[in-house]
Amino acid sequence: MRNPPAFFLALPLSIGEADAGRSIAVWGITHSSSGFGVEGAATAPAGVNYGVMGTSSSNEGVGVLGQNETNTGVATGVEGLTASTGGRAVVGEATSPAGVTVGVLGITASPGGSGVYGEATSPGGLSYGVQGTNNSTSGVGVLGEANATTGTTYGVEGNNMSPGGYGVVGTNTNDSGKAVGVKGQTFSTEGFGVFGNAIATTGPAIGTTGTSASDAGYGVEGIATNASGATYGVFGTVSSADGIGVYGTGVASSNESYTVTDRPVGAWGDTNQDGGIGVLGTADYAIAVAGYNNSNIATASFENDETTNVGSPVVATHGPHYGGICLMDVSGDLACNGYKSAVVPVDGGARQVALYAVEAPENWFEDIGSARLANGSGVVQLESTFSQTVNTGVEYHVFLTPKGDCKGLYVTNETANSFEVRELGGGTASISFDYRIVARRKGYETIRLADNTERFTAIASQKRSPSGTRRPLVVPSLQETAVPAAREGVSRPSQH
């Protein structure tokens, strides 16, 4: 541990108190390029010790305020380090039960700086880089704002090298109101509202985790308000094979009806921009989006609330290199410009072959059956369930195959419920015969060779990004940064 200067040892203990207004209990300023406004170090190897702790009872006060006014370099507003597995680098508590209270507020004007930066360097234990708690219905556990409009700025950044640790943890225990565990905002086209990076290569490493006990709260909320550029509301990366970049879980308190308004949601993606994407998954030689389920409920469910266009797609698949397109629309229609087939095992399962669906220019349903002539004639009643699916009030077709010697067969007296079969030439044969009836599907009687040119052209011409190709996933580089000299027993990596 670096020894404090002699003049500091000679200073008496100073306590600042303020009861109302925008008062500040502790304020530190340094004009040195390598100095600190406020520095706190907790060197005890165990116990719940604090590097810096600030409390404020005013609804407009600040527990700890750190401000660095330089506009270049890795400027730090507040930095706290602890080597204890149970310690906290920086703890801020806002105990006022109401108002917009802030536990820790960090501001930096440098495009490469951090408003609040916390590191937990212990290789084991449940250590935290930054932890914030708030019991107010409108308060924030940790608030980070990056106001620079250029550069890779971070509202809150947390790094953790422990396989069981967390980069950033935000917890809001209030059970009502819009409680927020972690909130991050950025106005930069290359910035991040919340950035969590778990660089451990093993174990269930988590980039960012957020929990909320409020019925209207958010575990993690990320807002990117810039209208252009590669901005991210929440961005998570993980290097562990068992880790998760961003993990969301929705836990229901009861098994009530499953509706859009009351079902728990693990992850929600939304956009109000034309042509925007609510949830995007990209992959190279991997699965872009995967869903798994252990129940009799659909693994994937898609809904389109379009009310004016009966042909609006619900699901569209597109293979741009081969031109393959399939559409499933709000009317329940499936249209593909390839073939539709069933794959059936043959040769005792050694091979599987495709059988192709029969296509027709009109919408037909058909049924097949057998009947018998008695003295040259017989009446066939249409099966009642089948007749409800077709319109036999318009022309339908019957095809006959005799099963014995006769002069031939023909159809007469066709009605909506039956048809009659007779032997040609007034014959009186009594034989069996097979029939096949083909009738128009009810509700689709007038459709013939429907034109899908516009629908398929629109899907084929859609661009997945402004360049017409999939935009690759851009992971922020871990840039080399200048850091202060390491303290005794506490080292800070040159990358963060």
N, C-alpha and C positions, 0 to 999 in steps of 0.2 A: 504494500500500500504506500502511495506517495505521501510523504509527511507534509502537513499543512505549513504554510509560511509562519515565521515567528510572530509577525504582527497579528496574524489571525488568532494565535494562541492567547495573545494578551487581551483580545477583545472580550468584553463582558457578554453574557448571554442576553440576547435581545428577543423580545416577544412583541409581535404586532397584533392588535385586535381591532376589528371593525364590525359594527353591528348591522348596518343598513347601507343601501345604495350600492353603487358599483365600487366596492372597496376591495382592496388587495391585502392579504395577510403577508405574503412574501413576494418580493420583486427582486430580480437579479439582472444586472446588465453587465456585459463585457464588450470592450472594443478590440480585444485581441483576436487575431485570426485563428488562434488555436485555443481560445479560452472558452469558458462555460458561463452562462448566465447564472444557473443554479446547478450544482453537482451534489449528488448524495450517493454514498457508497455504504452498503451494509456488508461487513466482512465476516460476521459470525457464520460458521459453517453449518448451523442448524437453527431451527426455530423460525417463528413468523416475524422476521425482522424487515425493516423498510429502508430502502435507500432514500427516498423522499416521500413524505406524506403530507398532504394538505387537506384541510377541511374548511368548509364555509357553511354558515347557517343562514346566509342571506339568499333570497330568491333571485338576486341579480349578481351575486358574488362568484368568485372563482377560487377553487381550492388551491391550485397551482397554475400559474401562468408563466410560460416560457416563450420568449420572443427573440428571434434573431433577425436583425435588419439588413444583413448583408444579402445581396442579390446574386451571388455566385458561390460555387463550391458546394460541398455537402454541409450546409448550415443546419445546425440542430437547435431546436427550441428548448426541449427538455430531454435529457438522457439519463436513464437510470440503469445500473448494473447490479446484479446480485449473484453470488456464487452458491447460495444456499438452495437445496432442493425444495425447501418449503417457504422460501422467501419470495418477495415481490420486488421487481425493479422499480416500478412506479405504481403507487396506489392513490387514487383520487376518490373521495367520497363527498357526494352532495346530499346532505341529510334533510334538506327542506322537503316537506311532503307535497309541495305544489310549485307551479311556476316552471319556467324553462331553465332548470338547473343543469350544470355541467360538472361531472366529476373531474375530468382532465380536459383541458383545451390547449391545443398546440397549433401554432400558426407559423408558417415559414413563407417568405417571399421568393425563395430561390427555386428555380425549376428543377434542381437536382437535390433539394433538401427534403427533410421529413418534418411534418408538423409534430408528430409523436413517433418515436422510434424506440422499440423495446426488443431486447434479445434475452433469451433464456439459454445460457450456455452450458447448463448442467447436462451431462450425457444420459442421465436417467431420472426417474421420478416424474411426477405430474407437475412440471414447471410451466410457467406462463411468460411469454414475452410482454404482453400488455393484457391486463384484465380490468374490466370496468363493470360496476353494478349500479343499478339505479332503481329506487322504489317509487318514483313518481310516475303518474299516468301519462305525463307529457315530457318526461325527462329522457335523457340518453345516457347509456352506460359509458360508451366511448364515442366521441364525435371527432371526426377528422375531416378537414376541408383543405383541398389543394386548389388555390385560387389562380395559380399560374395558367395561362391560356396556351402555352406551348411546352414541349418537353414531356418526358415520362414522369409525371408527378403522381404522388400517392396521397390519398386522404389518410389512410391508416395502413401501415405495413407491418407485418409481423413475421418473423422467421424463427424456426425452431429446429434444432438438430437432434432432439430426442425422439426416438421412435414412438414414445407414448405421450409426447407433448403436443401442444397446440401453438400455432403461429399467432392467431388472434382468437380470443374467446370473449363473447359478449353474452351476458345473461340478464334477463329482465324478469323479475319474479312477481311483478304486479299482475293480478288476474283480471284486470279490466282496462279499457281504454286502448289507445294505439301505442302500446308499449313496444319499444325497439331495443333489441339486444345490441346490435352493431349497425350503425348507419354511416355510409360513406357517400360523398358527393364529389364529382370532379367536373370541371368545365373545360378541360383540355381534350383536344381531339385524339391524344395518345395517352390520356390518363386513365386511372382506374378508381372507381368509387371505393371498392374494397379489394385488396390484393392479398391473397393467402398462398404461401408457397411452402410445401412440405418437402424437404430435400432428403429426408431419410430414405434409404434404399430398401428397407425392410419394415415389416410390421404395418399395422393399420394407420399409416400417417395421414393426417387430415390437414388440408390447406387452410380452410376456414370452416368453423362450426358456429352455429348460432342457435340459441334456444329461447323460446318465449312461452310463458304460461298464460298469456292473455288471449281471450277469445277474438280479439281484433288486432293482435300484435303480430310482429314479424320476427323470426329468428335472425335472419339476415336480410337487409334491404339494401339494394344497390341501385343508384340512379345515375345514369349518364345523360346529362341534359344537353350536351352539344348535338346540334342537328346534323352534323356531318363528321366524317372521319371514322377511324376504327376505334370507337369508344366502347367500353364494356361496363355494364351495370355491375355485374359480379364476374370475376375471372379467377379461376382456380386451376393450378397445375400440380401434378404430383409425379414423383419419380419412382415411387414404390409400386411393385407389381400387385400389391394388395391394397394400395391406397386409393383415395378418391379425391378428384380435383375439387368438386363441389358436391356436397351431399345434402339432400333435403328429405325430411321425413314428416309425414302428416299423421298424427296420432289422434284417433277419435276417442271420445269419452264414452260413447255408447254405439250400439249397432242399429241406429235409426235408419230411416229410408235413405237410399242413395240418390241424392239429387245434386245438381251442380252447386247449389248454395250451401249444403251442409256436409258434403263429404270431405274427409281430410285429404289434403293435397301435399305430396312430397316435394315437387318442384313445379313452379308455374312460370310460364313464359308468355308475354303478351306484347303486342305492338299495335299502335293505332295508325301506322303509316302505310299508305298504299304500296303494295309490293314488299312490305316488310316481312320479317320472319320472327315468330314468337319464340320458337326453340329451334336451334340449328345444331346438327351433329355432323361432323366431318371426320373422315378417316382415310388413310392410305394403306391399302392391303389389310383392312380390318373392318369391324362393324361400326358404322356411323351411329346408329341408334338401335338399342336392344331393349326388349321388354320381357320380363319373366313373371310368372304368376303361379300360385299354388292353389287356386280355387276354380270354381266353375264359372267365374265371371270372366268376360273377355280380357285377354291380355292387352289388346290395343282397341281403343274405341275412338271413333272420329265422328264429328257432327258438324254440319253446315246449316246455319239458321237462315239461309237465303229464302225469301218469300215471293220473289217476283219471277225468277227464272228456273223453270222445272229441270233444266239441263245443267245447272251449276254443279261442278265437280265437288265431291267430298274427299276423294282420294285420287291422286293422279300419279302414275308412275311413268318415268321417261328415261329411255336409254339413248342419249344424244348421239353416240357414235354409230348406232345401228338404226336409229329412228323408231324404236319400239315404244308404243304408248298404250296405256290402259287407263280408262276413266271409270270411276264409280261415282254416280251423281246423286243428287238429293231425291230423285224419283226411284232410286234403287236399281237403275239400269247400269249394266256393265258393258263397256265397249272397248274393244282392243283391235289394233291394226295387225296383230299377229293371230295365231290360231289358239283355240281353246281345246284342251285335250285332257283325257284321263290316262294315267300311267298305270298299267296292269302287269303283275308278275306272270311270267311264262317259264316253261322248262323247269318246273319245280322251284321257281324262285331264282334261278340262275340268271335270268334276264328280265328286264322290265321294258315293255313296249308302250308306245303312245297310241291311243284311239282318239280320233278327232271328232269333235262335235259337228253335227250336220247344220249348215247355215242355209237360210232361205231369205228371199227378198221381202217376205212378209212374216208377221208374227203368228206362227201356227202352233197349236197343241194337237197331239194325236193320241189315239188309243187303239189297241189291238185286241180282238176277241174271236170267239168261235160260236157258231150256231148251227141249226139243222133245218133243211127243207122237209116238209111233210106234204106229199102229193103235189110237188112242184112249187111251193111257196112257203115263206116264213117271215115273221116280224121280229126285228131286233130292237129292244128297248135300250136307249143310251144309259150308261151307268150314271146314277144321279149325281154323284160328287163331281165326276168329270164334266157333266153338262153345266155345272155352275161356274166352271172356269172358262168356258168358251161361249161364243154367241152363235147358237144354232138357229137363230132367227134370220141370219143371212146365209148365203150359199155355203155349204160344206161339201166335202168329197169323201166317197166311200170306194174302197178298192177291194175286190172279191177274189178268192181263190177256192174253187171247188175241190172237195176231198174224195170225189167219186165220179163215175162215168155219167155224163149228162150232155145236153145240147149246148150248155153255156148258161151263165147267170147274168142278171141285170138288176139295178136298183130302181125302185119306184116308191111313190107315196112318202117322200121325205118330209118329216115334221120336226119340230123343235125337240121332241122327246124320243122319236123312233124313226126307223125306215124299214121298208119291205123289200125282200129279195125273192125274185121269181126265176124259173127256168125259161130259157129262150124257146120260142116256137110253141108255147102252151104245154111244155113238157110236164110230166107228173112224177119226176124222180124224187126219191126220199134219200137225201145224202147230207153229209156234213159239209160245212164250208168255213173258211177263215175270212175275217174282214179287218180292214184297217180304215179308221175314220180320221180325217184331218179337218180341223175347224179353226177359225180365227179366234185368237185370244180375246177375251172380253176386255173392252176398253182400248184395244189397239187395232180395231178393224180397218182403219183407213191408212195405216202406216205402211209405206212401201219404199224400200231403198232410201231411207231417211238420210239427208245430206249432213255429214259430220265434218265437212271440210273446215269450217271456221273454228270449231272446238279443238280439233287436232292441230291445226296450224298455230293456234294460240299457245298450246302447251309446248309444241316443238320450238317456238320462237322465244320462249321465256328464258331470260338470262339468269343464271344462278349468282352472278356478281356483275358489277359494271364491265368487267373485261370479257364476260361471256364464259369464263371458266371458274371453277371452284376456288375461292380465295383460301390459300393455305392458312393453317392455324399458326398464328404468330405468337411465340412465347417470348416475353421480354427478356433481353439479354441480361445476365448478371454482370453488370459493368463493374470494372475496378473503380473503387472510390477511395479518396484520401480520408484517413481516419486518424484521430489523435493517437498518441503513443499508448501502448497497452499498459494497463495498471498491473501491479503485482498480483498475481493469482487470478486475474480476470483478463481474458484476451478477447478481442473483437475481430472476427474474420474480415478480410479485405473485400469480401463480396457479400452483398445482401440483397 
